[in-house]
Amino acid sequence: MAQDPLIHDPNGGMPRLLEIMRRLRDPETGCPWDIEQDFATIAPYTIEEAYEVADAIERQSWDELKGELGDLLFQSVFHAQMAAEKGLFSFDDVADTMSDKMVARHPHVFGDESRDKSSEQQTRDWETIKAAERAGKAQGGTLDGVAVGLPALLRAVKLQKRAARVGFDWPDASHVLDKITEEAHELAEARDTLTQDAVEDEFGDLLFVMANLARHMHVDPEAALRRTNQKFIRRFEAIETRLAARGACPEDSSLEDMDALWNAIKAEEKAANNT
């Protein structure tokens, strides 16, 4: 439309996106659904979009990644627009805050410090700077500031990393493996003798130690579980395909038959990966 040159400019960039968001939230002419939203109702979509970005990267779907990154950017724009309406801050404030943070956390790039550091030393320096930032926010406790809304496994790893920085950590993975055995026994005992609430508590303890093992072995537990989920989907779909070739389906098949197919598919995958 002639009266909306920016809205319809295919090369409008960030100004175009910000104006679209402002118009969507306009109380008189905007979209009723967008107008009704608040920070709490949009937050789940923000988390979902972040996972969709990760999924596109994991599948190396670069065409999709462009769109998923746009969806995630739109979430930031949405939150910033709601904040601006409340007089809290603007999108420019968000960008400036991030820029200030990156400059402050990279003195070896934007300041006088030498770039001649190992990645490990840079990580330690990064954590030291973040600790100073937390102290400036009156977050004096070691575990202060670890976001509650993180996925539970990721939050467990971050909590453990914080505790490890002050010496509360096992010296190596072998001690963690021993603890996993202990927690597994406690879970088995709880299953037989305790309430469902106690079983859940013991199960949580086991997952927490598994997250600790992932940290010691330099594994991202969320990424590892996503990878295993995809592997399960791939192998189960292969079972369905082979059953269909026999004129059967999972509902008509025994566990023994499906387990045999699973093992055959697993062996074939391993053989293919070793060639």
N, C-alpha and C positions, 0 to 999 in steps of 0.2 A: 504493500500500500504506500502511496506517495507520502502520507503523513508519518510513516514509520520507516524512514530510510535506514536507520541503524538496526532496527529489528530484523529487517529483510536483507541486510548486507552480509553476504556469505563470507566476507573477510573481516567481519567486525570484531573478532577476537574477544578479549575479556570485557571491554566496554559493552559489547552486544549481549554477552551472557549475563552480565550484571543488570542490564536494563530489562532483559527478559524476566529475570527473577523478580525485579521490583514490580514489574507489571503483573506478574502472576499473583503477587501478594497485595495488589492494590485493593483496598476494602470495597471499592465501588465497582470496579470494572475487571477485577482479577478472577482467578479460578476459585470457585467455592471450596474445593478440596485443599488447595494450597493455602488458602486464607485460614482454614480451620486448624492447620498444623501448628505444633509448638516444638521446642527442643526435644522433649521426651518422646513425642510421637515420631520424629524424624530420626532419632538416634539409631533405632534398629535397622533402618534403611542404610544408614551410613556404614554400619558394621557389615551388612550384607554386601554392599558395593565394594568394600575393601577386600572381602573374600573372593568376589568375582574377578577383581584385578589379579589376585594371587592365582586363581584358577586359570586365567588366560595365560599368565606367564608360565605356569607349570606345563600347560599343553602347548606352549610355544606358538600360540595363536595370535600372531602379531597384529593382524587386521582387527581382531576382536579387542585386543588390548587398547587400541586407540579409543574405541567407544567406551570401554570399561573405565579407563582413566578419566574420560569426560564425565561419566556418571558419578565417579568419586569426587571430581572437582565440583560438580553441581551440588553435591551434599555440603561442601564447605561454603559455597555461595549461598545456599539455602539458610544454613545456620547464621552466616554473617548478616544476611538480610533481616532475619528475625531479631538479631542483636541490635542492628541499626535502628529498627523500629522502636526498640525499647530504650534507645539512647545509651547502649552499653559500649559498642564499638562498631567499626565499619570493616568492610573487606580489606581496604587499604591498611587498616590497623593490624589485621591478621597477617597480611603480607609483610608489613614493616617489622612486626614482632618476630616473625620467622627469620627474616633477614638479619635482624640484630642478634638473634640467638646463634645463627650459623657463623656470623663473623666472630662473635665472642668465643665460640667453641672451636674455632679453627685459627688460633693465633699463628700457627706454622704456615698458614696460607695467606691470611689477611693482616698479620702482624709482624713482629720482629723475630719470632721464634724460628729456629731452624727446621727445615723439612726433613733433615737427615735423621729420621726416627723409624724404628720398626713399627709394624702395624700393632703389635702388642703394646708398645710404649704409647702410641697414639690412643689406643683404647683406654689405657690407664689414665692418661691425661684427660680424655673425654669424661671419664667417670669422676675424676677429681673436680672438674669444672661443674658438672651437674650436681655434685654434692654441695659445692659452694652456692649454687643457685637455690637448692632446697633449703640450705641454711638461711638464705636471704628471705625465704618464704615462711620462716618459722617452722620448717619441717625438720626438726632435730633428730627424730628417731631414725634408725637405720632403715626401717621398712616403710617410712613415710613416703607418700607420693606414688606408690605402685598402684596403678589404676584398678579400681574394683571391677570395671566393665570389661577388662581383658578376658579372652577365653581362659578357662581355668588352668589348662596345662601351661599356657604361655605365662600366666601370672605366677604359677608355682615356680617356673624357672627363674623369673625375675626376682621373686622373693628370695630364692636360694642364692642367686648371684649377689644380692645385697648382703645377705648374712655371711657369705663366703668372704666378702671384702673386709670384714672385721674378724675373720678367723674362725667363724662357726661353720666348719665344713669338714667332710672326710678327706683324708690326704690323697686317696686315689679311688678308682672305680671298684676295686676288689671289696672294699668296705661297704660300698653301696650294694653290691651283689649279695653280700651276707645279710644286709638289712632287708633286701627284697625277699630272701628266703624266710626270714623271721616274720615279716609282715604277711606273707602268703600263709604261713602256718596259723597266725592269729586270725586271718580271715576265715580259714577252714574251721577253726574252733568256734568262731562267732556264728557261722552258718548253722552249726549243729546245736548250739546252746543258747544263743543270745537273741535279742529282739531284732526286727528288721532295721530299726534305727541304728543299732549297734553294728549290724552287718554293713550298713552304708558307711558308717564311720570308719570301720576297718578297711573297707574297699577304698575309701578316700586316702587313707594312709598309704596303701599300696601304690595307688596312682601317683601320689606325691613323691614317693621314693623312685618310681619309674621315671618321673620327670627329672629327678636329681641325677639318675644314671644317664639320661639323655644329655644333660649338661656336661657331665664328666667325660662323655664320649663325643662331645662336640656335635650332637645331633639336635636338630629342631624337632621336638616331639609332635608339634602340629603338622609340620610338613611330612614327617614320617608316617603319621596316621592317615593323612590325606593320600599319600602314595599307596599305603596298604589298602585303603578303601577302593582306590581305582583298580588295584590288582585283584581284589575280591570281585568287583563288578566284571572285570574282563574274564576271569576264570569261570564265574557263575554263568555268564552269558554264553561261554563256550560249552558249558554243560548243557544248557538249554538247546543250543544248536545241535549238539550231537544226539541228544535225546529226540529232538524233532526229526532228525534223519532216520531214526528208528520208528518213527510214528508214535513217539511217547512224549510225555511232559513231566516236569518235576512232581506234580501232584500224583501221578500214576506210578512213580518210581520209588524204590526203596532207598533208604539212606546208604546202604552198602553199595548199590549201583552208582549212586551219585558220587560217593566218596571215591570209588574206583576211577570214575571219570576225572574227578578233581586231581587225583594223584597222577594220572596219565598226562593231563594237561600241564600240571606243574613240572613233571619230568621233561616234557617236550620244550617248555619255555627255558628250563635250565640248560638243556642241550643246545638250543638255538643260541643262547647267550654265550656259550662256551666255544662256539664255532667262529 
